[in-house]
């Protein structure tokens, strides 16, 4: 006879996003970002007259950047309710990580510095004219831009994809979609992407997605570490190291894939739940 506790456990285990929710996730994410970007690209005069010039500090730029998180969190709420949201956000409190913390906090900055030195640059980026205080302010602000995306890319898309393909392939798929999602920004003046090379950027997105995937799986779905990883990739203190930072990260990714080949090419052990089962009845 099944006890009430067992029934709650089974019910909680079933409370997760279905795989087909991934289609809705991508559709919502692209609709928001490409909708905003497309408006400023194809209707620039009307868009600027109505909303003002788009820049990295414009509210619509934040909205476009947060689209993956908006889509992901919205779907978690739709399928899991408030208890599902609590369980989902509990992934931020998973402090396990071990050596991955060292990789994010030490190795990543060293890659940017090494890439910069190879191309004849300096150890750090030039400070803004306003001084060190503004540089720290921008650094703090950046944490609330790109890293927020991880609620969607790694929080929702990666677990669902890993139900069907091995982590390395899931990472490559997400990295490609992640890069393509940024495409409108390369046609907008006033944002940092306007002066970047898109094919190299797309390659970098795939490489970074591959690197962050074993971190996510090794920590059983920790979202804080992917957010810190994303933050390190965009902190303005690190010098411009393109294209060498991409090639160095690609070499590191190749080594990690080889060392972790048992888990990167095999689905068992990969995180496949969006809403953690153990916390879904919090």
Secondary structure, 3 states (H helix, E strand, C coil): CCCHHHHHHHHHHHCCCCCCHHHHHHHHHHHHHHHHHHHHHHCHHHHHHHHCCCCCCCHHHHHHHCHHHHHHHHHHHHHHHHHHHHHHHHHHHCCCCCHHHHHHHHHHHHHHHHHHHHCCCCCCCCCCCCCHHHHHHHHHHHCCCHHHHHHHHHHHHHHHHCCCCCHHHHHHHHHHHHHHHCHHHHHCCCCHHHHCCHHHHHHHHHHHHHHHHHHHHHCCCCHHHHHHHHHHHHCCCCCCCCCHHHHHHHHHHHHHHHHCHHHHCCCCCCCCCCCCHHHCCC
